[in-house]
């Protein structure tokens, strides 16, 4: 029965030096076996307000300078100072770097802006390099007249009343535009260019000669700019190392991680701190070894947990049941008195899916798809189990890629026995609902309320079994009657009130109708099995009606692909619905608390924002 019960985590307490708390937590986080939970206490370890102000100042600096900090490994060795002192030292280090870097950054930005302008100028000159324009004469126009250059979107003509004379050279990407305008209309022409998503090009005053000569001058300037931009970036990198910004940013990242993941700890005097929480480790030596390897002197113990705290739960299932934990996680974590039905789902889910999707060929496709996808998505392993079940039911129903005449049916063909196809899922659903009620009884035993369950829900279980038995033999209906009396009397005994007779009768009617509805819901499994068989039969008939062999092959290929994708999705939804809303509701509450391990500190610094 331990296989069906979630495992509880252990409460741990670590007494460590206060100056080593960040280092201790960082190494504990790398184990993925610790969840921090701080006990209530009056004295705060750190000033959250002061640290938050420091982090806000850091973020403002990062907005300005992050693009000039190289991407790289953080130096994770938090200094033996208090968190507030670490923040002050980090901000001081960044400010010292800023004093040295600011003049270099200002010059770098000027060079980069000029480089950007010249890049557009290069595009413009490349577009008109075969023309006879003399930029020496263009540069001398004025003051009454002005010349405006622009790059326009491809295929768009520029018609502006402000342009006295103009030329345009088009390419596949865009078109280069140059116009003569009166100086007083220059801004109007600029607005007209921007209105059609064009870009005005500011020509350097120093270019001269024809377009080819001007382009050569711009290319030389761009080369010079690239060299100086590289020199300035190298100088900034040297400043980054000189002022130890890798250590500084590492300290800030650790503090930010601490505030996000932990927030605070319980201090013990002026030099020690309690680190408390939950762990999946089996003994204190595992945690002690982690801290010892990091050079942190600490005492680790596993005392009894606080009485008012619910320990997080772990699902510890064998490899074949782990994929089906996704259903549990969708409903909620089980508490210590709830069943973990993952091993049961490893049988139930494939059975329901395979019955509705019975085909040898399509099942093999699902198996291959599951193996291919499982390296990218853990849930794909469910596809493997579902494909195996579909393949087995395909042999039982004699279906291979929608053909029912390639192999003999080991059991029967669905369309030949529709009533039997509908009846079998009802029987399976009834067994499943009996199992769900028994699981509810097991949970009551774990909670210490088995007697109450026997008096109430035990009678309902007998009533349900008796009602099902009466379908086989009418005389067995007496069992249902015994169950009904049991349920009513049991509820009266629990409440110790005679007038609860009426409430018990009403509850009996409500629960009985709900069980009936839950049972009938499993008929949809047979209905989808018939639909799958009918769709496969129609596909084969459509293929055989084709006048060409190629047409028949294409119909079978695309038809089976359509069935696998669309019907596979529908069957998956129906299986999930039956598991969650017909089976789980009988015993599973999801009232537990999942284990959320402390994530380790970041290792990489400075991933630039998208808008940089």
TIZADREN-919464 format. One record per residue (C-alpha): residue number from 1; x, y, z. Coordinates in nm, 2 decimals. Each point is the difference from the previous one (the first is absolute). Last residue first. Example, Ala and Ser with C-alpha at 12.3 -4.5 7.8 and 13.67 -1.06 7.14 Angstrom:
{2; {1.37; -0.11; 0.71}}
{1; {-0.14; -0.34; 0.07}}
//
This chain:
{612; {1.87; 4.71; -2.63}}
{611; {-0.37; -0.07; -0.04}}
{610; {0.03; -0.37; 0.05}}
{609; {0.17; 0.04; 0.34}}
{608; {0.36; -0.11; 0.03}}
{607; {0.08; -0.34; 0.17}}
{606; {0.24; 0.14; 0.26}}
{605; {0.12; -0.27; 0.23}}
{604; {0.00; -0.38; -0.02}}
{603; {0.02; -0.23; 0.30}}
{602; {-0.33; 0.09; 0.17}}
{601; {-0.05; -0.11; 0.36}}
{600; {-0.14; -0.35; 0.05}}
{599; {-0.38; -0.07; 0.02}}
{598; {-0.14; -0.08; 0.34}}
{597; {-0.21; -0.31; -0.04}}
{596; {-0.38; 0.02; -0.02}}
{595; {-0.16; -0.31; 0.16}}
{594; {-0.37; 0.00; -0.07}}
{593; {-0.25; 0.07; 0.27}}
{592; {-0.29; -0.23; 0.05}}
{591; {-0.38; 0.06; -0.04}}
{590; {-0.02; -0.17; -0.34}}
{589; {-0.35; -0.13; 0.09}}
{588; {0.02; -0.36; -0.14}}
{587; {-0.25; -0.26; 0.10}}
{586; {-0.32; -0.02; -0.21}}
{585; {0.08; 0.32; -0.21}}
{584; {0.31; -0.17; -0.14}}
{583; {-0.19; -0.27; -0.20}}
{582; {-0.29; 0.19; -0.18}}
{581; {0.13; 0.35; -0.04}}
{580; {0.38; -0.04; -0.03}}
{579; {0.04; -0.34; -0.15}}
{578; {-0.31; 0.02; -0.23}}
{577; {0.10; 0.35; -0.12}}
{576; {0.36; -0.10; -0.07}}
{575; {-0.11; -0.29; -0.21}}
{574; {-0.25; 0.21; -0.19}}
{573; {0.26; 0.26; -0.07}}
{572; {0.25; -0.26; -0.12}}
{571; {-0.27; -0.15; -0.23}}
{570; {-0.07; 0.34; -0.16}}
{569; {0.37; 0.06; -0.06}}
{568; {0.06; -0.35; -0.15}}
{567; {-0.32; 0.05; -0.21}}
{566; {0.15; 0.32; -0.15}}
{565; {0.37; -0.10; -0.04}}
{564; {-0.01; -0.37; -0.06}}
{563; {-0.32; 0.01; -0.20}}
{562; {0.13; 0.27; -0.23}}
{561; {0.33; -0.19; -0.06}}
{560; {-0.21; -0.31; -0.07}}
{559; {-0.20; 0.19; -0.26}}
{558; {0.31; 0.16; -0.15}}
{557; {0.17; -0.33; -0.06}}
{556; {-0.31; -0.20; -0.09}}
{555; {-0.13; 0.27; -0.25}}
{554; {0.35; 0.03; -0.15}}
{553; {0.02; -0.38; -0.06}}
{552; {-0.34; -0.01; -0.16}}
{551; {0.08; 0.29; -0.23}}
{550; {0.33; -0.16; -0.10}}
{549; {-0.18; -0.32; -0.09}}
{548; {-0.25; 0.18; -0.22}}
{547; {-0.38; -0.01; -0.03}}
{546; {-0.07; 0.08; 0.36}}
{545; {-0.29; -0.19; 0.15}}
{544; {0.23; -0.23; 0.20}}
{543; {0.15; 0.30; 0.18}}
{542; {-0.34; 0.14; 0.10}}
{541; {-0.11; -0.35; 0.12}}
{540; {0.32; -0.02; 0.21}}
{539; {-0.06; 0.35; 0.15}}
{538; {-0.36; -0.09; 0.08}}
{537; {0.11; -0.31; 0.19}}
{536; {0.26; 0.20; 0.20}}
{535; {-0.27; 0.26; 0.09}}
{534; {-0.23; -0.28; 0.11}}
{533; {0.26; -0.17; 0.21}}
{532; {0.10; 0.33; 0.17}}
{531; {-0.37; 0.08; 0.06}}
{530; {-0.06; -0.34; 0.15}}
{529; {0.29; 0.04; 0.24}}
{528; {-0.12; 0.36; 0.07}}
{527; {-0.34; -0.14; 0.10}}
{526; {0.16; -0.28; 0.21}}
{525; {0.19; 0.26; 0.20}}
{524; {-0.31; 0.22; 0.01}}
{523; {-0.16; -0.28; 0.20}}
{522; {0.23; 0.10; 0.28}}
{521; {-0.23; 0.29; 0.08}}
{520; {-0.27; -0.25; 0.09}}
{519; {0.19; -0.09; 0.32}}
{518; {0.05; 0.35; 0.11}}
{517; {-0.37; 0.08; -0.06}}
{516; {-0.10; -0.31; 0.21}}
{515; {0.25; 0.10; 0.28}}
{514; {-0.15; 0.35; 0.00}}
{513; {-0.35; -0.14; 0.02}}
{512; {0.09; -0.21; 0.30}}
{511; {0.18; 0.28; 0.17}}
{510; {-0.30; 0.23; -0.03}}
{509; {-0.26; -0.27; 0.09}}
{508; {0.20; -0.11; 0.30}}
{507; {0.06; 0.36; 0.11}}
{506; {-0.38; 0.06; -0.01}}
{505; {-0.06; -0.32; 0.20}}
{504; {0.27; 0.09; 0.25}}
{503; {-0.16; 0.35; 0.05}}
{502; {-0.34; -0.16; 0.06}}
{501; {0.14; -0.24; 0.25}}
{500; {0.19; 0.28; 0.17}}
{499; {-0.32; 0.04; 0.21}}
{498; {0.13; -0.28; 0.22}}
{497; {0.31; 0.20; 0.10}}
{496; {0.32; -0.16; 0.11}}
{495; {0.18; 0.15; -0.31}}
{494; {0.23; -0.30; -0.05}}
{493; {-0.27; -0.25; 0.10}}
{492; {-0.25; 0.16; -0.23}}
{491; {0.25; -0.01; -0.29}}
{490; {0.06; -0.37; 0.06}}
{489; {-0.37; -0.07; 0.01}}
{488; {-0.05; 0.16; -0.34}}
{487; {0.30; -0.16; -0.16}}
{486; {-0.06; -0.35; 0.14}}
{485; {-0.36; 0.01; -0.11}}
{484; {0.11; 0.09; -0.35}}
{483; {0.28; -0.26; 0.00}}
{482; {-0.24; -0.27; 0.11}}
{481; {-0.24; 0.10; -0.28}}
{480; {0.28; -0.02; -0.25}}
{479; {0.10; -0.35; 0.13}}
{478; {-0.36; -0.10; -0.04}}
{477; {0.03; 0.08; -0.37}}
{476; {0.19; -0.33; -0.03}}
{475; {-0.33; -0.17; -0.08}}
{474; {-0.01; 0.18; -0.33}}
{473; {0.31; -0.17; -0.13}}
{472; {0.25; 0.16; -0.24}}
{471; {-0.14; 0.35; 0.02}}
{470; {-0.06; -0.06; 0.37}}
{469; {0.37; -0.02; 0.05}}
{468; {0.05; 0.36; -0.11}}
{467; {-0.26; 0.12; 0.25}}
{466; {0.15; -0.21; 0.27}}
{465; {0.35; 0.14; -0.06}}
{464; {-0.14; 0.35; 0.02}}
{463; {-0.20; -0.06; 0.32}}
{462; {0.31; -0.16; 0.16}}
{461; {0.21; 0.30; -0.09}}
{460; {-0.27; 0.24; 0.13}}
{459; {-0.01; -0.20; 0.33}}
{458; {0.38; 0.04; 0.04}}
{457; {-0.04; 0.37; -0.07}}
{456; {-0.19; 0.06; 0.32}}
{455; {0.06; -0.24; 0.29}}
{454; {0.32; -0.14; -0.15}}
{453; {0.14; 0.35; -0.06}}
{452; {-0.07; 0.10; 0.36}}
{451; {0.17; -0.31; 0.12}}
{450; {0.30; 0.07; -0.22}}
{449; {0.06; 0.35; 0.14}}
{448; {0.36; -0.02; 0.11}}
{447; {0.13; 0.21; -0.28}}
{446; {0.19; -0.29; -0.15}}
{445; {-0.31; -0.22; 0.02}}
{444; {-0.21; 0.27; -0.16}}
{443; {0.26; 0.01; -0.29}}
{442; {-0.04; -0.38; -0.04}}
{441; {-0.38; 0.04; -0.01}}
{440; {0.03; 0.27; -0.27}}
{439; {0.22; -0.25; -0.19}}
{438; {-0.28; -0.25; 0.03}}
{437; {-0.24; 0.25; -0.15}}
{436; {0.23; 0.06; -0.29}}
{435; {0.04; -0.38; -0.06}}
{434; {-0.38; -0.04; -0.01}}
{433; {-0.01; 0.29; -0.25}}
{432; {0.27; -0.17; -0.22}}
{431; {-0.18; -0.33; 0.01}}
{430; {-0.32; 0.17; -0.12}}
{429; {0.20; 0.19; -0.27}}
{428; {0.14; -0.33; -0.12}}
{427; {-0.34; -0.16; -0.02}}
{426; {-0.14; 0.30; -0.18}}
{425; {0.30; 0.00; -0.23}}
{424; {-0.09; -0.37; -0.09}}
{423; {-0.36; 0.08; -0.08}}
{422; {0.04; 0.24; -0.29}}
{421; {0.22; -0.22; -0.20}}
{420; {-0.22; -0.30; 0.09}}
{419; {-0.30; 0.19; -0.14}}
{418; {0.19; 0.10; -0.32}}
{417; {0.10; -0.36; -0.09}}
{416; {0.08; -0.01; -0.37}}
{415; {0.11; 0.36; -0.01}}
{414; {0.25; -0.06; 0.27}}
{413; {0.17; -0.30; -0.17}}
{412; {0.05; -0.29; 0.24}}
{411; {0.25; -0.15; 0.24}}
{410; {0.32; -0.11; -0.17}}
{409; {-0.11; 0.18; -0.31}}
{408; {0.17; -0.16; -0.31}}
{407; {0.26; 0.21; -0.18}}
{406; {-0.01; 0.19; -0.33}}
{405; {-0.38; 0.01; -0.03}}
{404; {-0.09; 0.27; 0.25}}
{403; {0.19; 0.28; -0.18}}
{402; {0.01; 0.34; 0.19}}
{401; {0.38; 0.01; 0.02}}
{400; {-0.01; -0.36; 0.14}}
{399; {-0.32; -0.10; 0.18}}
{398; {-0.08; -0.35; 0.13}}
{397; {-0.19; 0.09; 0.32}}
{396; {0.23; -0.19; 0.24}}
{395; {0.31; 0.08; -0.21}}
{394; {-0.10; 0.37; 0.00}}
{393; {-0.06; -0.02; 0.37}}
{392; {0.37; -0.10; 0.04}}
{391; {0.11; 0.29; -0.23}}
{390; {-0.22; 0.25; 0.18}}
{389; {0.15; -0.11; 0.33}}
{388; {0.36; 0.03; -0.12}}
{387; {-0.09; 0.34; -0.15}}
{386; {-0.14; 0.13; 0.33}}
{385; {0.31; -0.12; 0.18}}
{384; {0.22; 0.18; -0.25}}
{383; {-0.21; 0.31; 0.01}}
{382; {0.03; 0.01; 0.38}}
{381; {0.37; 0.03; -0.06}}
{380; {-0.07; 0.32; -0.18}}
{379; {-0.06; 0.17; 0.33}}
{378; {0.37; 0.04; 0.05}}
{377; {0.03; 0.24; -0.30}}
{376; {0.30; 0.05; -0.22}}
{375; {0.18; -0.33; 0.05}}
{374; {-0.34; -0.17; 0.02}}
{373; {-0.10; 0.13; -0.35}}
{372; {0.16; -0.27; -0.21}}
{371; {-0.09; -0.29; 0.23}}
{370; {-0.36; 0.13; 0.01}}
{369; {-0.02; 0.05; -0.38}}
{368; {0.13; -0.36; -0.04}}
{367; {-0.27; -0.14; 0.24}}
{366; {-0.27; 0.22; -0.16}}
{365; {0.09; -0.14; -0.35}}
{364; {-0.01; -0.35; 0.14}}
{363; {-0.35; 0.07; 0.13}}
{362; {-0.11; 0.12; -0.34}}
{361; {0.11; -0.32; -0.16}}
{360; {-0.15; -0.24; 0.26}}
{359; {-0.33; 0.19; 0.03}}
{358; {-0.23; 0.03; 0.31}}
{357; {-0.04; 0.37; 0.09}}
{356; {-0.30; -0.01; 0.24}}
{355; {0.12; -0.32; 0.17}}
{354; {0.36; 0.12; 0.00}}
{353; {-0.08; 0.33; 0.17}}
{352; {-0.21; -0.16; 0.28}}
{351; {0.26; -0.28; 0.06}}
{350; {0.30; 0.24; -0.02}}
{349; {-0.16; 0.23; 0.26}}
{348; {-0.11; -0.28; 0.24}}
{347; {0.33; -0.20; 0.02}}
{346; {0.26; 0.27; 0.07}}
{345; {-0.28; 0.19; 0.18}}
{344; {0.01; -0.27; 0.27}}
{343; {0.37; 0.07; 0.06}}
{342; {-0.07; 0.38; 0.01}}
{341; {-0.29; -0.03; 0.26}}
{340; {0.18; 0.19; 0.28}}
{339; {-0.24; -0.07; 0.28}}
{338; {-0.09; 0.27; 0.26}}
{337; {0.07; 0.02; 0.37}}
{336; {0.34; 0.17; -0.03}}
{335; {-0.15; 0.25; -0.25}}
{334; {-0.01; -0.05; -0.37}}
{333; {0.12; 0.28; -0.23}}
{332; {-0.25; 0.16; -0.23}}
{331; {-0.23; -0.10; -0.29}}
{330; {0.23; 0.07; -0.29}}
{329; {0.30; -0.12; 0.21}}
{328; {-0.17; -0.33; 0.05}}
{327; {-0.08; -0.04; -0.37}}
{326; {0.37; 0.09; -0.09}}
{325; {0.11; -0.28; 0.25}}
{324; {-0.08; -0.23; -0.29}}
{323; {0.35; 0.02; -0.14}}
{322; {0.14; -0.13; 0.33}}
{321; {-0.18; -0.33; 0.00}}
{320; {0.24; -0.20; -0.22}}
{319; {0.31; 0.15; 0.17}}
{318; {-0.12; -0.11; 0.35}}
{317; {-0.18; 0.26; 0.21}}
{316; {0.11; 0.23; 0.28}}
{315; {-0.24; 0.29; 0.00}}
{314; {0.13; 0.24; 0.26}}
{313; {-0.20; 0.19; 0.26}}
{312; {0.06; 0.33; 0.17}}
{311; {-0.04; 0.00; 0.38}}
{310; {-0.31; 0.17; 0.14}}
{309; {0.10; 0.24; 0.27}}
{308; {-0.19; 0.06; 0.33}}
{307; {0.20; -0.26; 0.20}}
{306; {0.34; 0.13; -0.09}}
{305; {0.21; -0.28; -0.14}}
{304; {0.17; -0.26; 0.23}}
{303; {0.38; 0.04; 0.01}}
{302; {0.23; -0.08; -0.30}}
{301; {0.33; 0.16; 0.09}}
{300; {0.29; 0.18; -0.18}}
{299; {0.28; 0.20; 0.18}}
{298; {0.20; 0.23; -0.22}}
{297; {0.36; 0.09; -0.09}}
{296; {-0.01; 0.11; -0.37}}
{295; {0.30; -0.10; -0.21}}
{294; {-0.20; -0.08; -0.31}}
{293; {0.08; -0.37; 0.03}}
{292; {-0.11; 0.01; 0.36}}
{291; {-0.34; 0.15; -0.10}}
{290; {-0.08; -0.28; -0.25}}
{289; {0.13; -0.26; 0.25}}
{288; {-0.22; 0.13; 0.27}}
{287; {-0.31; -0.02; -0.22}}
{286; {0.06; -0.37; -0.09}}
{285; {0.11; -0.07; 0.36}}
{284; {-0.33; 0.12; 0.14}}
{283; {-0.19; -0.31; -0.13}}
{282; {-0.24; -0.11; -0.27}}
{281; {0.02; 0.31; -0.21}}
{280; {-0.33; 0.11; -0.15}}
{279; {0.01; 0.33; 0.20}}
{278; {-0.23; 0.24; 0.17}}
{277; {0.07; 0.33; 0.17}}
{276; {0.23; 0.18; 0.24}}
{275; {0.31; 0.21; -0.02}}
{274; {0.06; 0.15; 0.35}}
{273; {0.26; 0.28; 0.02}}
{272; {0.31; 0.07; 0.21}}
{271; {0.22; 0.30; 0.08}}
{270; {-0.21; 0.27; 0.18}}
{269; {-0.24; -0.22; 0.19}}
{268; {-0.18; -0.27; -0.18}}
{267; {-0.15; 0.15; -0.32}}
{266; {-0.31; -0.16; -0.17}}
{265; {0.03; 0.04; -0.38}}
{264; {-0.13; 0.25; -0.26}}
{263; {-0.13; 0.03; -0.35}}
{262; {0.07; -0.36; -0.11}}
{261; {-0.04; -0.04; -0.38}}
{260; {-0.04; 0.36; -0.13}}
{259; {0.20; 0.18; 0.27}}
{258; {0.29; -0.26; -0.01}}
{257; {0.00; 0.00; -0.38}}
{256; {0.03; 0.38; 0.00}}
{255; {0.29; -0.02; 0.25}}
{254; {0.17; -0.27; -0.20}}
{253; {-0.03; 0.21; -0.32}}
{252; {0.14; 0.30; 0.18}}
{251; {0.30; -0.19; 0.12}}
{250; {0.06; -0.14; -0.35}}
{249; {-0.03; 0.35; -0.15}}
{248; {0.28; 0.12; 0.23}}
{247; {0.22; -0.31; -0.05}}
{246; {-0.03; 0.03; -0.38}}
{245; {0.05; 0.38; 0.03}}
{244; {0.35; -0.05; 0.14}}
{243; {0.10; 0.37; -0.06}}
{242; {0.29; -0.09; -0.23}}
{241; {-0.20; -0.28; -0.17}}
{240; {-0.29; 0.21; -0.11}}
{239; {0.24; 0.29; -0.07}}
{238; {0.19; -0.22; -0.24}}
{237; {-0.33; -0.09; -0.17}}
{236; {-0.08; 0.37; -0.03}}
{235; {0.34; 0.06; -0.17}}
{234; {-0.07; -0.29; -0.24}}
{233; {-0.33; 0.16; -0.09}}
{232; {0.18; 0.33; -0.06}}
{231; {0.25; -0.16; -0.23}}
{230; {-0.27; -0.19; -0.19}}
{229; {-0.19; 0.33; -0.06}}
{228; {0.33; 0.16; -0.12}}
{227; {0.06; -0.27; -0.26}}
{226; {-0.36; 0.01; -0.12}}
{225; {0.01; 0.38; -0.03}}
{224; {0.31; -0.01; -0.22}}
{223; {-0.16; -0.26; -0.23}}
{222; {-0.32; 0.21; -0.01}}
{221; {0.21; 0.31; -0.10}}
{220; {0.17; -0.19; -0.28}}
{219; {-0.33; -0.13; -0.13}}
{218; {-0.15; 0.35; 0.01}}
{217; {0.29; 0.14; -0.21}}
{216; {-0.03; -0.29; -0.25}}
{215; {-0.38; 0.07; -0.03}}
{214; {0.07; 0.37; -0.07}}
{213; {0.24; -0.10; -0.28}}
{212; {-0.25; -0.24; -0.15}}
{211; {-0.28; 0.26; 0.03}}
{210; {0.19; 0.28; -0.17}}
{209; {0.22; 0.24; 0.17}}
{208; {-0.03; 0.11; 0.36}}
{207; {-0.07; -0.13; 0.35}}
{206; {0.09; 0.23; 0.29}}
{205; {-0.34; 0.14; 0.09}}
{204; {-0.12; -0.35; 0.09}}
{203; {-0.35; -0.07; -0.15}}
{202; {-0.28; -0.03; 0.25}}
{201; {-0.23; -0.27; -0.15}}
{200; {-0.38; 0.04; 0.06}}
{199; {-0.16; -0.33; 0.05}}
{198; {-0.33; -0.10; -0.17}}
{197; {-0.31; -0.14; 0.17}}
{196; {-0.24; 0.16; -0.25}}
{195; {-0.08; 0.29; 0.25}}
{194; {0.37; 0.03; 0.08}}
{193; {0.08; 0.12; -0.35}}
{192; {-0.29; 0.25; 0.00}}
{191; {0.11; 0.13; 0.34}}
{190; {0.36; 0.06; -0.13}}
{189; {-0.15; 0.17; -0.31}}
{188; {-0.19; 0.24; 0.23}}
{187; {0.32; 0.06; 0.20}}
{186; {0.19; 0.11; -0.32}}
{185; {-0.28; 0.23; -0.12}}
{184; {0.18; 0.33; 0.11}}
{183; {0.32; -0.13; -0.14}}
{182; {-0.16; -0.03; -0.35}}
{181; {0.03; -0.36; -0.12}}
{180; {0.23; -0.21; -0.21}}
{179; {-0.06; -0.37; 0.04}}
{178; {0.19; -0.33; 0.04}}
{177; {-0.16; -0.34; 0.05}}
{176; {0.16; -0.34; 0.03}}
{175; {-0.25; -0.29; -0.03}}
{174; {-0.05; -0.31; 0.21}}
{173; {0.07; -0.38; 0.02}}
{172; {-0.04; -0.11; -0.36}}
{171; {0.17; 0.31; -0.13}}
{170; {-0.12; 0.34; -0.11}}
{169; {0.19; 0.32; -0.10}}
{168; {-0.20; 0.32; 0.04}}
{167; {0.07; 0.35; -0.12}}
{166; {-0.16; 0.33; 0.10}}
{165; {-0.06; 0.36; -0.10}}
{164; {-0.22; 0.26; 0.17}}
{163; {-0.10; -0.23; 0.29}}
{162; {-0.23; 0.18; 0.25}}
{161; {-0.31; -0.10; -0.19}}
{160; {0.08; -0.36; 0.10}}
{159; {-0.05; -0.31; -0.20}}
{158; {0.24; -0.28; 0.11}}
{157; {-0.07; -0.33; -0.17}}
{156; {-0.02; -0.32; 0.20}}
{155; {0.11; -0.33; -0.15}}
{154; {0.28; -0.06; 0.25}}
{153; {-0.02; 0.21; 0.32}}
{152; {0.19; 0.33; -0.03}}
{151; {0.36; 0.10; 0.09}}
{150; {0.05; 0.37; 0.01}}
{149; {0.21; 0.29; -0.11}}
{148; {-0.11; 0.37; 0.01}}
{147; {0.18; 0.28; -0.19}}
{146; {-0.07; 0.36; 0.11}}
{145; {-0.07; 0.33; -0.19}}
{144; {0.00; 0.36; 0.13}}
{143; {0.32; -0.03; 0.19}}
{142; {0.11; -0.20; -0.18}}
{141; {0.16; -0.27; -0.22}}
{140; {0.37; -0.04; 0.07}}
{139; {-0.02; -0.36; 0.12}}
{138; {-0.18; -0.10; -0.32}}
{137; {0.28; 0.14; -0.21}}
{136; {0.26; -0.21; 0.18}}
{135; {-0.24; -0.29; 0.00}}
{134; {0.02; -0.02; -0.38}}
{133; {-0.27; -0.22; -0.13}}
{132; {0.09; -0.21; -0.31}}
{131; {-0.19; -0.31; 0.11}}
{130; {0.15; -0.35; 0.02}}
{129; {0.05; 0.02; 0.38}}
{128; {-0.37; 0.08; 0.05}}
{127; {-0.11; -0.30; 0.21}}
{126; {0.34; -0.06; 0.16}}
{125; {0.00; 0.37; 0.11}}
{124; {-0.33; -0.05; 0.18}}
{123; {0.10; -0.32; 0.17}}
{122; {0.33; 0.16; 0.11}}
{121; {-0.19; 0.30; 0.14}}
{120; {-0.21; -0.24; 0.20}}
{119; {0.31; -0.16; 0.15}}
{118; {0.15; 0.35; 0.04}}
{117; {-0.28; 0.10; 0.24}}
{116; {0.05; -0.32; 0.21}}
{115; {0.38; 0.05; 0.02}}
{114; {-0.06; 0.36; 0.11}}
{113; {-0.22; -0.12; 0.28}}
{112; {0.25; -0.27; 0.09}}
{111; {0.29; 0.25; 0.02}}
{110; {-0.20; 0.23; 0.22}}
{109; {-0.11; -0.29; 0.23}}
{108; {0.37; -0.11; 0.03}}
{107; {0.10; 0.36; 0.09}}
{106; {-0.26; 0.01; 0.28}}
{105; {0.09; -0.35; 0.11}}
{104; {0.37; 0.08; 0.03}}
{103; {-0.07; 0.31; 0.20}}
{102; {-0.24; -0.20; 0.23}}
{101; {0.23; -0.30; 0.06}}
{100; {0.24; 0.13; 0.26}}
{99; {-0.27; 0.16; 0.22}}
{98; {-0.24; -0.29; -0.07}}
{97; {0.25; -0.26; 0.12}}
{96; {0.02; 0.18; 0.33}}
{95; {-0.38; 0.02; 0.01}}
{94; {-0.03; -0.37; -0.06}}
{93; {0.24; -0.08; 0.28}}
{92; {-0.19; 0.23; 0.24}}
{91; {-0.32; -0.17; -0.09}}
{90; {0.15; -0.34; 0.07}}
{89; {0.15; 0.11; 0.33}}
{88; {-0.33; 0.14; 0.12}}
{87; {-0.18; -0.33; -0.10}}
{86; {0.25; -0.21; 0.18}}
{85; {-0.03; 0.21; 0.31}}
{84; {-0.38; -0.04; -0.01}}
{83; {0.04; -0.38; -0.04}}
{82; {0.24; -0.02; 0.30}}
{81; {0.36; -0.07; -0.09}}
{80; {0.20; -0.32; -0.06}}
{79; {0.01; 0.05; -0.38}}
{78; {-0.22; -0.21; -0.22}}
{77; {0.21; -0.23; -0.22}}
{76; {-0.18; -0.05; -0.32}}
{75; {0.21; 0.17; -0.27}}
{74; {-0.26; 0.03; -0.27}}
{73; {0.08; -0.14; -0.34}}
{72; {-0.03; 0.22; -0.31}}
{71; {-0.19; 0.24; -0.21}}
{70; {0.19; 0.33; -0.03}}
{69; {-0.12; 0.32; 0.18}}
{68; {-0.03; 0.29; -0.24}}
{67; {-0.37; -0.08; -0.08}}
{66; {-0.07; 0.00; 0.37}}
{65; {0.11; 0.36; 0.04}}
{64; {-0.31; 0.23; 0.01}}
{63; {-0.27; -0.25; 0.09}}
{62; {0.25; -0.18; 0.23}}
{61; {0.05; 0.33; 0.20}}
{60; {-0.38; 0.03; 0.06}}
{59; {-0.01; -0.37; 0.10}}
{58; {0.28; 0.06; 0.25}}
{57; {-0.18; 0.29; 0.16}}
{56; {-0.31; -0.21; 0.03}}
{55; {0.21; -0.28; 0.15}}
{54; {0.14; 0.24; 0.27}}
{53; {-0.35; 0.12; 0.08}}
{52; {-0.12; -0.36; 0.04}}
{51; {0.30; -0.08; 0.22}}
{50; {-0.09; 0.29; 0.23}}
{49; {-0.37; -0.10; 0.02}}
{48; {0.09; -0.37; 0.06}}
{47; {0.22; 0.09; 0.29}}
{46; {0.17; -0.33; 0.08}}
{45; {-0.03; -0.28; 0.26}}
{44; {-0.33; 0.12; 0.13}}
{43; {-0.08; -0.04; 0.37}}
{42; {-0.36; -0.11; 0.09}}
{41; {-0.01; -0.36; -0.12}}
{40; {-0.23; -0.24; -0.18}}
{39; {0.19; -0.30; -0.14}}
{38; {0.15; 0.04; -0.35}}
{37; {-0.08; -0.26; -0.26}}
{36; {0.27; -0.08; -0.25}}
{35; {-0.05; -0.29; -0.23}}
{34; {0.30; -0.23; -0.04}}
{33; {0.09; -0.29; -0.23}}
{32; {0.09; 0.18; -0.33}}
{31; {0.37; -0.04; 0.12}}
{30; {0.10; 0.33; -0.16}}
{29; {-0.23; 0.19; 0.23}}
{28; {0.19; -0.13; 0.31}}
{27; {0.32; 0.14; -0.15}}
{26; {-0.16; 0.34; -0.05}}
{25; {-0.17; 0.00; 0.34}}
{24; {0.33; -0.06; 0.18}}
{23; {0.19; 0.27; -0.20}}
{22; {-0.28; 0.25; 0.07}}
{21; {0.00; -0.10; 0.38}}
{20; {0.38; 0.02; 0.04}}
{19; {0.01; 0.33; 0.18}}
{18; {-0.27; -0.12; 0.23}}
{17; {0.20; -0.30; 0.11}}
{16; {-0.21; -0.32; -0.02}}
{15; {-0.26; -0.20; 0.20}}
{14; {-0.19; -0.22; -0.23}}
{13; {-0.34; -0.14; 0.07}}
{12; {-0.17; -0.27; -0.20}}
{11; {-0.36; -0.12; -0.04}}
{10; {-0.03; -0.32; -0.21}}
{9; {-0.21; -0.04; -0.31}}
{8; {-0.30; -0.23; 0.00}}
{7; {-0.04; -0.27; -0.26}}
{6; {-0.32; -0.04; -0.19}}
{5; {-0.20; -0.32; 0.06}}
{4; {-0.10; -0.24; -0.28}}
{3; {0.33; -0.19; 0.00}}
{2; {-0.01; -0.01; 0.38}}
{1; {-0.30; -0.23; -0.04}}
//
